[in-house]
Amino acid sequence: MRWILKLLPGDQRALLELAIRLTAELDSAAERQAAAEYGMKLLRDRKISVGSWAKFGSHLGILKGPH
């Protein structure tokens, strides 16, 4: 798949690489799909509250509370 990234313009490549890294902790295609759909729903009106970002981060597995 990395060779496909090289075909994209730099800005689109960076966005796709960011999406890949954000979803790297998710175990299945279904989890990645659900996270993508949730993220797109959040971005629909282009305004996201801090709480919504935190909830999205927890869906992605990148925000964790104290252990």
PDB file of N, CA, C and O in Angstrom:
ATOM      1  N   MET A   1       0.810  -1.195   0.000  1.00  0.00           N
ATOM      2  CA  MET A   1       0.000   0.000   0.000  1.00  0.00           C
ATOM      3  C   MET A   1       0.856   1.262   0.000  1.00  0.00           C
ATOM      4  O   MET A   1       0.415   2.303  -0.489  1.00  0.00           O
ATOM      5  N   ARG A   2       2.043   1.189   0.528  1.00  0.00           N
ATOM      6  CA  ARG A   2       2.901   2.377   0.585  1.00  0.00           C
ATOM      7  C   ARG A   2       3.177   2.964  -0.792  1.00  0.00           C
ATOM      8  O   ARG A   2       3.343   4.177  -0.924  1.00  0.00           O
ATOM      9  N   TRP A   3       3.227   2.126  -1.813  1.00  0.00           N
ATOM     10  CA  TRP A   3       3.498   2.641  -3.156  1.00  0.00           C
ATOM     11  C   TRP A   3       2.333   3.490  -3.654  1.00  0.00           C
ATOM     12  O   TRP A   3       2.531   4.417  -4.439  1.00  0.00           O
ATOM     13  N   ILE A   4       1.131   3.181  -3.203  1.00  0.00           N
ATOM     14  CA  ILE A   4      -0.034   3.985  -3.589  1.00  0.00           C
ATOM     15  C   ILE A   4       0.087   5.391  -3.011  1.00  0.00           C
ATOM     16  O   ILE A   4      -0.254   6.371  -3.672  1.00  0.00           O
ATOM     17  N   LEU A   5       0.573   5.486  -1.776  1.00  0.00           N
ATOM     18  CA  LEU A   5       0.734   6.791  -1.137  1.00  0.00           C
ATOM     19  C   LEU A   5       1.656   7.693  -1.951  1.00  0.00           C
ATOM     20  O   LEU A   5       1.439   8.903  -2.027  1.00  0.00           O
ATOM     21  N   LYS A   6       2.676   7.110  -2.554  1.00  0.00           N
ATOM     22  CA  LYS A   6       3.630   7.907  -3.326  1.00  0.00           C
ATOM     23  C   LYS A   6       2.990   8.538  -4.555  1.00  0.00           C
ATOM     24  O   LYS A   6       3.518   9.511  -5.092  1.00  0.00           O
ATOM     25  N   LEU A   7       1.868   8.004  -5.007  1.00  0.00           N
ATOM     26  CA  LEU A   7       1.179   8.551  -6.172  1.00  0.00           C
ATOM     27  C   LEU A   7       0.328   9.776  -5.833  1.00  0.00           C
ATOM     28  O   LEU A   7      -0.055  10.533  -6.726  1.00  0.00           O
ATOM     29  N   LEU A   8       0.036   9.970  -4.558  1.00  0.00           N
ATOM     30  CA  LEU A   8      -0.817  11.076  -4.126  1.00  0.00           C
ATOM     31  C   LEU A   8      -0.019  12.363  -3.975  1.00  0.00           C
ATOM     32  O   LEU A   8       1.177  12.323  -3.690  1.00  0.00           O
ATOM     33  N   PRO A   9      -0.679  13.512  -4.166  1.00  0.00           N
ATOM     34  CA  PRO A   9      -0.027  14.785  -3.855  1.00  0.00           C
ATOM     35  C   PRO A   9       0.342  14.826  -2.370  1.00  0.00           C
ATOM     36  O   PRO A   9      -0.296  14.158  -1.556  1.00  0.00           O
ATOM     37  N   GLY A  10       1.349  15.590  -2.021  1.00  0.00           N
ATOM     38  CA  GLY A  10       1.877  15.631  -0.659  1.00  0.00           C
ATOM     39  C   GLY A  10       0.850  15.908   0.415  1.00  0.00           C
ATOM     40  O   GLY A  10       0.877  15.274   1.470  1.00  0.00           O
ATOM     41  N   ASP A  11      -0.063  16.846   0.172  1.00  0.00           N
ATOM     42  CA  ASP A  11      -1.049  17.168   1.205  1.00  0.00           C
ATOM     43  C   ASP A  11      -2.013  16.014   1.438  1.00  0.00           C
ATOM     44  O   ASP A  11      -2.366  15.722   2.581  1.00  0.00           O
ATOM     45  N   GLN A  12      -2.442  15.354   0.364  1.00  0.00           N
ATOM     46  CA  GLN A  12      -3.351  14.215   0.512  1.00  0.00           C
ATOM     47  C   GLN A  12      -2.629  13.028   1.132  1.00  0.00           C
ATOM     48  O   GLN A  12      -3.220  12.283   1.914  1.00  0.00           O
ATOM     49  N   ARG A  13      -1.364  12.847   0.792  1.00  0.00           N
ATOM     50  CA  ARG A  13      -0.568  11.768   1.385  1.00  0.00           C
ATOM     51  C   ARG A  13      -0.451  11.970   2.888  1.00  0.00           C
ATOM     52  O   ARG A  13      -0.593  11.022   3.660  1.00  0.00           O
ATOM     53  N   ALA A  14      -0.190  13.207   3.302  1.00  0.00           N
ATOM     54  CA  ALA A  14      -0.063  13.507   4.731  1.00  0.00           C
ATOM     55  C   ALA A  14      -1.369  13.236   5.469  1.00  0.00           C
ATOM     56  O   ALA A  14      -1.351  12.689   6.571  1.00  0.00           O
ATOM     57  N   LEU A  15      -2.491  13.608   4.881  1.00  0.00           N
ATOM     58  CA  LEU A  15      -3.789  13.365   5.515  1.00  0.00           C
ATOM     59  C   LEU A  15      -4.082  11.877   5.640  1.00  0.00           C
ATOM     60  O   LEU A  15      -4.580  11.422   6.670  1.00  0.00           O
ATOM     61  N   LEU A  16      -3.775  11.124   4.600  1.00  0.00           N
ATOM     62  CA  LEU A  16      -4.010   9.682   4.650  1.00  0.00           C
ATOM     63  C   LEU A  16      -3.087   9.011   5.673  1.00  0.00           C
ATOM     64  O   LEU A  16      -3.515   8.111   6.396  1.00  0.00           O
ATOM     65  N   GLU A  17      -1.830   9.446   5.737  1.00  0.00           N
ATOM     66  CA  GLU A  17      -0.912   8.885   6.729  1.00  0.00           C
ATOM     67  C   GLU A  17      -1.374   9.213   8.145  1.00  0.00           C
ATOM     68  O   GLU A  17      -1.239   8.387   9.048  1.00  0.00           O
ATOM     69  N   LEU A  18      -1.916  10.409   8.345  1.00  0.00           N
ATOM     70  CA  LEU A  18      -2.472  10.772   9.653  1.00  0.00           C
ATOM     71  C   LEU A  18      -3.635   9.855  10.013  1.00  0.00           C
ATOM     72  O   LEU A  18      -3.714   9.368  11.141  1.00  0.00           O
ATOM     73  N   ALA A  19      -4.532   9.618   9.071  1.00  0.00           N
ATOM     74  CA  ALA A  19      -5.681   8.736   9.319  1.00  0.00           C
ATOM     75  C   ALA A  19      -5.204   7.325   9.656  1.00  0.00           C
ATOM     76  O   ALA A  19      -5.759   6.683  10.547  1.00  0.00           O
ATOM     77  N   ILE A  20      -4.196   6.844   8.962  1.00  0.00           N
ATOM     78  CA  ILE A  20      -3.665   5.508   9.222  1.00  0.00           C
ATOM     79  C   ILE A  20      -3.081   5.437  10.628  1.00  0.00           C
ATOM     80  O   ILE A  20      -3.315   4.470  11.352  1.00  0.00           O
ATOM     81  N   ARG A  21      -2.326   6.453  11.012  1.00  0.00           N
ATOM     82  CA  ARG A  21      -1.731   6.451  12.356  1.00  0.00           C
ATOM     83  C   ARG A  21      -2.785   6.582  13.445  1.00  0.00           C
ATOM     84  O   ARG A  21      -2.669   5.957  14.499  1.00  0.00           O
ATOM     85  N   LEU A  22      -3.816   7.390  13.199  1.00  0.00           N
ATOM     86  CA  LEU A  22      -4.875   7.553  14.197  1.00  0.00           C
ATOM     87  C   LEU A  22      -5.631   6.254  14.435  1.00  0.00           C
ATOM     88  O   LEU A  22      -6.078   5.987  15.550  1.00  0.00           O
ATOM     89  N   THR A  23      -5.771   5.459  13.404  1.00  0.00           N
ATOM     90  CA  THR A  23      -6.554   4.225  13.533  1.00  0.00           C
ATOM     91  C   THR A  23      -5.683   2.988  13.750  1.00  0.00           C
ATOM     92  O   THR A  23      -6.198   1.871  13.766  1.00  0.00           O
ATOM     93  N   ALA A  24      -4.400   3.168  13.913  1.00  0.00           N
ATOM     94  CA  ALA A  24      -3.470   2.041  14.040  1.00  0.00           C
ATOM     95  C   ALA A  24      -3.766   1.149  15.251  1.00  0.00           C
ATOM     96  O   ALA A  24      -3.470  -0.045  15.219  1.00  0.00           O
ATOM     97  N   GLU A  25      -4.333   1.701  16.297  1.00  0.00           N
ATOM     98  CA  GLU A  25      -4.594   0.923  17.510  1.00  0.00           C
ATOM     99  C   GLU A  25      -5.875   0.098  17.424  1.00  0.00           C
ATOM    100  O   GLU A  25      -6.123  -0.758  18.272  1.00  0.00           O
ATOM    101  N   LEU A  26      -6.678   0.352  16.409  1.00  0.00           N
ATOM    102  CA  LEU A  26      -7.930  -0.385  16.272  1.00  0.00           C
ATOM    103  C   LEU A  26      -7.647  -1.752  15.667  1.00  0.00           C
ATOM    104  O   LEU A  26      -6.812  -1.882  14.772  1.00  0.00           O
ATOM    105  N   ASP A  27      -8.347  -2.770  16.161  1.00  0.00           N
ATOM    106  CA  ASP A  27      -8.023  -4.156  15.814  1.00  0.00           C
ATOM    107  C   ASP A  27      -8.657  -4.673  14.533  1.00  0.00           C
ATOM    108  O   ASP A  27      -8.101  -5.565  13.892  1.00  0.00           O
ATOM    109  N   SER A  28      -9.787  -4.143  14.152  1.00  0.00           N
ATOM    110  CA  SER A  28     -10.487  -4.739  13.017  1.00  0.00           C
ATOM    111  C   SER A  28     -10.942  -3.679  12.028  1.00  0.00           C
ATOM    112  O   SER A  28     -10.990  -2.487  12.334  1.00  0.00           O
ATOM    113  N   ALA A  29     -11.271  -4.147  10.844  1.00  0.00           N
ATOM    114  CA  ALA A  29     -11.802  -3.244   9.818  1.00  0.00           C
ATOM    115  C   ALA A  29     -13.107  -2.618  10.291  1.00  0.00           C
ATOM    116  O   ALA A  29     -13.375  -1.454   9.996  1.00  0.00           O
ATOM    117  N   ALA A  30     -13.918  -3.374  11.018  1.00  0.00           N
ATOM    118  CA  ALA A  30     -15.192  -2.850  11.523  1.00  0.00           C
ATOM    119  C   ALA A  30     -14.952  -1.709  12.512  1.00  0.00           C
ATOM    120  O   ALA A  30     -15.672  -0.711  12.483  1.00  0.00           O
ATOM    121  N   GLU A  31     -13.954  -1.841  13.383  1.00  0.00           N
ATOM    122  CA  GLU A  31     -13.633  -0.769  14.327  1.00  0.00           C
ATOM    123  C   GLU A  31     -13.130   0.465  13.594  1.00  0.00           C
ATOM    124  O   GLU A  31     -13.502   1.587  13.936  1.00  0.00           O
ATOM    125  N   ARG A  32     -12.284   0.263  12.583  1.00  0.00           N
ATOM    126  CA  ARG A  32     -11.783   1.393  11.797  1.00  0.00           C
ATOM    127  C   ARG A  32     -12.924   2.091  11.059  1.00  0.00           C
ATOM    128  O   ARG A  32     -12.962   3.320  10.996  1.00  0.00           O
ATOM    129  N   GLN A  33     -13.849   1.313  10.502  1.00  0.00           N
ATOM    130  CA  GLN A  33     -14.999   1.878   9.799  1.00  0.00           C
ATOM    131  C   GLN A  33     -15.876   2.677  10.753  1.00  0.00           C
ATOM    132  O   GLN A  33     -16.309   3.782  10.427  1.00  0.00           O
ATOM    133  N   ALA A  34     -16.135   2.120  11.926  1.00  0.00           N
ATOM    134  CA  ALA A  34     -16.970   2.809  12.911  1.00  0.00           C
ATOM    135  C   ALA A  34     -16.309   4.118  13.360  1.00  0.00           C
ATOM    136  O   ALA A  34     -16.991   5.132  13.507  1.00  0.00           O
ATOM    137  N   ALA A  35     -15.012   4.104  13.573  1.00  0.00           N
ATOM    138  CA  ALA A  35     -14.296   5.313  13.981  1.00  0.00           C
ATOM    139  C   ALA A  35     -14.335   6.357  12.871  1.00  0.00           C
ATOM    140  O   ALA A  35     -14.536   7.540  13.144  1.00  0.00           O
ATOM    141  N   ALA A  36     -14.148   5.935  11.629  1.00  0.00           N
ATOM    142  CA  ALA A  36     -14.190   6.866  10.496  1.00  0.00           C
ATOM    143  C   ALA A  36     -15.571   7.495  10.363  1.00  0.00           C
ATOM    144  O   ALA A  36     -15.685   8.703  10.156  1.00  0.00           O
ATOM    145  N   GLU A  37     -16.617   6.684  10.481  1.00  0.00           N
ATOM    146  CA  GLU A  37     -17.979   7.206  10.380  1.00  0.00           C
ATOM    147  C   GLU A  37     -18.289   8.175  11.517  1.00  0.00           C
ATOM    148  O   GLU A  37     -18.929   9.204  11.299  1.00  0.00           O
ATOM    149  N   TYR A  38     -17.841   7.851  12.724  1.00  0.00           N
ATOM    150  CA  TYR A  38     -18.052   8.736  13.867  1.00  0.00           C
ATOM    151  C   TYR A  38     -17.317  10.062  13.645  1.00  0.00           C
ATOM    152  O   TYR A  38     -17.868  11.133  13.899  1.00  0.00           O
ATOM    153  N   GLY A  39     -16.078   9.981  13.172  1.00  0.00           N
ATOM    154  CA  GLY A  39     -15.304  11.189  12.903  1.00  0.00           C
ATOM    155  C   GLY A  39     -15.941  12.062  11.834  1.00  0.00           C
ATOM    156  O   GLY A  39     -15.971  13.285  11.966  1.00  0.00           O
ATOM    157  N   MET A  40     -16.446  11.445  10.785  1.00  0.00           N
ATOM    158  CA  MET A  40     -17.112  12.209   9.730  1.00  0.00           C
ATOM    159  C   MET A  40     -18.388  12.869  10.255  1.00  0.00           C
ATOM    160  O   MET A  40     -18.727  13.985   9.864  1.00  0.00           O
ATOM    161  N   LYS A  41     -19.085  12.165  11.142  1.00  0.00           N
ATOM    162  CA  LYS A  41     -20.284  12.738  11.754  1.00  0.00           C
ATOM    163  C   LYS A  41     -19.913  13.972  12.577  1.00  0.00           C
ATOM    164  O   LYS A  41     -20.610  14.986  12.532  1.00  0.00           O
ATOM    165  N   LEU A  42     -18.818  13.882  13.325  1.00  0.00           N
ATOM    166  CA  LEU A  42     -18.369  15.018  14.134  1.00  0.00           C
ATOM    167  C   LEU A  42     -17.998  16.209  13.258  1.00  0.00           C
ATOM    168  O   LEU A  42     -18.255  17.355  13.626  1.00  0.00           O
ATOM    169  N   LEU A  43     -17.405  15.947  12.117  1.00  0.00           N
ATOM    170  CA  LEU A  43     -16.932  17.014  11.245  1.00  0.00           C
ATOM    171  C   LEU A  43     -18.009  17.595  10.338  1.00  0.00           C
ATOM    172  O   LEU A  43     -17.753  18.548   9.601  1.00  0.00           O
ATOM    173  N   ARG A  44     -19.189  17.039  10.387  1.00  0.00           N
ATOM    174  CA  ARG A  44     -20.262  17.459   9.478  1.00  0.00           C
ATOM    175  C   ARG A  44     -20.494  18.973   9.515  1.00  0.00           C
ATOM    176  O   ARG A  44     -20.624  19.597   8.462  1.00  0.00           O
ATOM    177  N   ASP A  45     -20.548  19.570  10.704  1.00  0.00           N
ATOM    178  CA  ASP A  45     -20.798  21.016  10.782  1.00  0.00           C
ATOM    179  C   ASP A  45     -19.512  21.826  10.966  1.00  0.00           C
ATOM    180  O   ASP A  45     -19.559  23.042  11.153  1.00  0.00           O
ATOM    181  N   ARG A  46     -18.371  21.149  10.913  1.00  0.00           N
ATOM    182  CA  ARG A  46     -17.039  21.775  10.997  1.00  0.00           C
ATOM    183  C   ARG A  46     -16.755  22.430  12.334  1.00  0.00           C
ATOM    184  O   ARG A  46     -15.824  23.227  12.450  1.00  0.00           O
ATOM    185  N   LYS A  47     -17.539  22.106  13.335  1.00  0.00           N
ATOM    186  CA  LYS A  47     -17.307  22.628  14.682  1.00  0.00           C
ATOM    187  C   LYS A  47     -17.362  21.454  15.642  1.00  0.00           C
ATOM    188  O   LYS A  47     -18.360  20.736  15.707  1.00  0.00           O
ATOM    189  N   ILE A  48     -16.288  21.266  16.382  1.00  0.00           N
ATOM    190  CA  ILE A  48     -16.210  20.140  17.309  1.00  0.00           C
ATOM    191  C   ILE A  48     -15.834  20.673  18.688  1.00  0.00           C
ATOM    192  O   ILE A  48     -14.866  21.419  18.832  1.00  0.00           O
ATOM    193  N   SER A  49     -16.596  20.291  19.681  1.00  0.00           N
ATOM    194  CA  SER A  49     -16.293  20.717  21.045  1.00  0.00           C
ATOM    195  C   SER A  49     -15.115  19.903  21.591  1.00  0.00           C
ATOM    196  O   SER A  49     -14.759  18.850  21.063  1.00  0.00           O
ATOM    197  N   VAL A  50     -14.538  20.421  22.646  1.00  0.00           N
ATOM    198  CA  VAL A  50     -13.425  19.714  23.296  1.00  0.00           C
ATOM    199  C   VAL A  50     -13.887  18.345  23.773  1.00  0.00           C
ATOM    200  O   VAL A  50     -13.166  17.356  23.634  1.00  0.00           O
ATOM    201  N   GLY A  51     -15.074  18.289  24.328  1.00  0.00           N
ATOM    202  CA  GLY A  51     -15.614  17.013  24.795  1.00  0.00           C
ATOM    203  C   GLY A  51     -15.781  16.007  23.669  1.00  0.00           C
ATOM    204  O   GLY A  51     -15.524  14.817  23.848  1.00  0.00           O
ATOM    205  N   SER A  52     -16.220  16.493  22.491  1.00  0.00           N
ATOM    206  CA  SER A  52     -16.371  15.601  21.340  1.00  0.00           C
ATOM    207  C   SER A  52     -15.022  15.090  20.860  1.00  0.00           C
ATOM    208  O   SER A  52     -14.896  13.924  20.485  1.00  0.00           O
ATOM    209  N   TRP A  53     -14.005  15.962  20.868  1.00  0.00           N
ATOM    210  CA  TRP A  53     -12.659  15.507  20.484  1.00  0.00           C
ATOM    211  C   TRP A  53     -12.190  14.422  21.445  1.00  0.00           C
ATOM    212  O   TRP A  53     -11.605  13.423  21.027  1.00  0.00           O
ATOM    213  N   ALA A  54     -12.446  14.625  22.725  1.00  0.00           N
ATOM    214  CA  ALA A  54     -12.033  13.637  23.719  1.00  0.00           C
ATOM    215  C   ALA A  54     -12.759  12.313  23.498  1.00  0.00           C
ATOM    216  O   ALA A  54     -12.149  11.247  23.590  1.00  0.00           O
ATOM    217  N   LYS A  55     -14.036  12.372  23.210  1.00  0.00           N
ATOM    218  CA  LYS A  55     -14.797  11.151  22.968  1.00  0.00           C
ATOM    219  C   LYS A  55     -14.288  10.445  21.716  1.00  0.00           C
ATOM    220  O   LYS A  55     -14.178   9.219  21.698  1.00  0.00           O
ATOM    221  N   PHE A  56     -13.977  11.205  20.672  1.00  0.00           N
ATOM    222  CA  PHE A  56     -13.426  10.635  19.449  1.00  0.00           C
ATOM    223  C   PHE A  56     -12.078   9.977  19.736  1.00  0.00           C
ATOM    224  O   PHE A  56     -11.807   8.873  19.264  1.00  0.00           O
ATOM    225  N   GLY A  57     -11.240  10.659  20.508  1.00  0.00           N
ATOM    226  CA  GLY A  57      -9.946  10.087  20.881  1.00  0.00           C
ATOM    227  C   GLY A  57     -10.079   8.794  21.650  1.00  0.00           C
ATOM    228  O   GLY A  57      -9.270   7.881  21.483  1.00  0.00           O
ATOM    229  N   SER A  58     -11.095   8.709  22.495  1.00  0.00           N
ATOM    230  CA  SER A  58     -11.293   7.470  23.236  1.00  0.00           C
ATOM    231  C   SER A  58     -11.775   6.353  22.298  1.00  0.00           C
ATOM    232  O   SER A  58     -11.413   5.192  22.492  1.00  0.00           O
ATOM    233  N   HIS A  59     -12.584   6.688  21.288  1.00  0.00           N
ATOM    234  CA  HIS A  59     -13.013   5.693  20.286  1.00  0.00           C
ATOM    235  C   HIS A  59     -11.802   5.161  19.523  1.00  0.00           C
ATOM    236  O   HIS A  59     -11.748   3.983  19.169  1.00  0.00           O
ATOM    237  N   LEU A  60     -10.831   6.040  19.275  1.00  0.00           N
ATOM    238  CA  LEU A  60      -9.644   5.647  18.533  1.00  0.00           C
ATOM    239  C   LEU A  60      -8.632   4.888  19.396  1.00  0.00           C
ATOM    240  O   LEU A  60      -7.716   4.249  18.879  1.00  0.00           O
ATOM    241  N   GLY A  61      -8.807   4.968  20.699  1.00  0.00           N
ATOM    242  CA  GLY A  61      -7.855   4.319  21.591  1.00  0.00           C
ATOM    243  C   GLY A  61      -6.601   5.130  21.796  1.00  0.00           C
ATOM    244  O   GLY A  61      -5.594   4.598  22.263  1.00  0.00           O
ATOM    245  N   ILE A  62      -6.633   6.433  21.451  1.00  0.00           N
ATOM    246  CA  ILE A  62      -5.444   7.257  21.599  1.00  0.00           C
ATOM    247  C   ILE A  62      -5.493   8.160  22.816  1.00  0.00           C
ATOM    248  O   ILE A  62      -4.474   8.730  23.205  1.00  0.00           O
ATOM    249  N   LEU A  63      -6.663   8.297  23.419  1.00  0.00           N
ATOM    250  CA  LEU A  63      -6.794   9.048  24.653  1.00  0.00           C
ATOM    251  C   LEU A  63      -7.159   8.086  25.755  1.00  0.00           C
ATOM    252  O   LEU A  63      -8.163   7.378  25.679  1.00  0.00           O
ATOM    253  N   LYS A  64      -6.347   8.069  26.759  1.00  0.00           N
ATOM    254  CA  LYS A  64      -6.609   7.156  27.870  1.00  0.00           C
ATOM    255  C   LYS A  64      -6.487   7.946  29.174  1.00  0.00           C
ATOM    256  O   LYS A  64      -5.669   8.859  29.290  1.00  0.00           O
ATOM    257  N   GLY A  65      -7.297   7.585  30.126  1.00  0.00           N
ATOM    258  CA  GLY A  65      -7.239   8.229  31.431  1.00  0.00           C
ATOM    259  C   GLY A  65      -6.072   7.688  32.229  1.00  0.00           C
ATOM    260  O   GLY A  65      -5.355   6.798  31.774  1.00  0.00           O
ATOM    261  N   PRO A  66      -5.885   8.233  33.427  1.00  0.00           N
ATOM    262  CA  PRO A  66      -4.818   7.734  34.292  1.00  0.00           C
ATOM    263  C   PRO A  66      -5.026   6.262  34.655  1.00  0.00           C
ATOM    264  O   PRO A  66      -6.155   5.805  34.834  1.00  0.00           O
ATOM    265  N   HIS A  67      -3.938   5.549  34.756  1.00  0.00           N
ATOM    266  CA  HIS A  67      -4.023   4.104  35.053  1.00  0.00           C
ATOM    267  C   HIS A  67      -3.972   3.860  36.532  1.00  0.00           C
ATOM    268  O   HIS A  67      -4.030   2.711  36.971  1.00  0.00           O
TER     269      HIS A  67
END
